[in-house]
Amino acid sequence: QVQLVESGGGLVQAGGSLRLSCTTSGSIFSSNAMGWYRQAPGKQRELVAAISIGGYTNYADSVKGRFTISRDSAKNTMSLQMNSLKPEDTAVYYCNIEGRRYFLPWGQGTQVTVSS
């Protein structure tokens, strides 16, 4: 059974920063591209950033230049550094594999709330 565990969310003012972390099993982490997803109330879950096994990254236009995704193979951990946060970034943030036809069971997510 694979577990995805997100952490690091919180309440910040617009313009502030947060760093999210995601931990999963080593076998999953080493064999898949990974992504950060978010879901705001009343909206679909969307991919905001992804990182390949080799470390290549891509970002949704809405976060490009503000968010940075990274992975630490030694710790089986993926991070999302979020800077210059905006109220529209408010959502529950999840991690999962990326680029497959399926997802692993979703974790609990971590709430990010940005006040204006």
N, C-alpha and C positions, 0 to 999 in steps of 0.2 A: 504494500500500500504506500502510495506517495503522498506526502504532505507538503503543502505550500503555506508558508507562514510569513505574513507581512507585518511590518512594524514601522514606527517612526512618524506617523501622522500626528496632527495636532491642529490647534487654532493659531493662526497668524494674521497679521494685518497685511493689507495689500503692499506689495513691494518687499515683503519678507521672504525668508528661505526656510526650506525643510529638506531633510535627507531621509528618504525611505529605504528600507532594507527588505530583502526577500531571501528566505532560506528554503532550500529543498534538498533532496537526496543527491549525492554525488553522481550517481549513474544517470539521473535525469539531467542534471546540470551540465555534465560533460558531453551529452549526446544531442542536445537540442539548442537551437536559438531560443532566446528568452525575450519576453516582452512585459512591459508595464501597461496595464489597462485601467481605465477609470469609468465609473458610472455615476452620473449625477441624477438627482430625482427627476423622474419623468423622461429620462433620456436613455438611449441604448448604450451598452458598454462599448467603449471605443479603445483602440490601440493608440497609445500616446508615444511610445518609444520601444525600440527593439534592438537587440544586440546578438550577433551571430556567434557561433562557436569560436570563430577566429577573431572576434572583437570588433567587427564592423557594425556600425550603428546607423539607425535612421529614426526620424522623428516626425510626428504629425506637425503640419504647418503651424498649428495653434501654439505649440510649445517650442518650436525650433529657436535656438539661440538663448533659451531660458533654462531648459532642462538638459541634464547630462546623465546618460545611462552608462553603467559600468558593471563588470563582473569580476569576482575574486574567486578563482578556481580553488585555491587552497582552502577557502572557508565555505565553499559551496554557497556563496552569497552573491546576490545581485543588488545594486543600489540605484536609486534615482535621486540625483541632486536637483532640487527645484529652486530656482532663483527668480526674483522679480515676479512673485506670485500675484495673480489677479483673482478677483472674486469668481470669475468664470472657471477657475481651476478647482473650485469646490466640488468634491466628489469623494466617493469611496474608491481607493486605489487598490488594484489587485495585480499580482504577478502570475504568469503562466508561461507555458511553452509558446513558441511562435513559429509560424510557417508550416504547421501540420494541418491535417484535415480534422483534427480533434483537439480538445483541451483536456488537461488533467482536471480532476475535481477542484473547484475553486476553493480557495482558502477564505478566511474570515474578512480579508481586506483590512485596510487602515483608512480611517476618516481624515480627510484634509479639508479644513474649513478656512477660507480666506475672507476676512472682513474688509469692508470698504471704509 
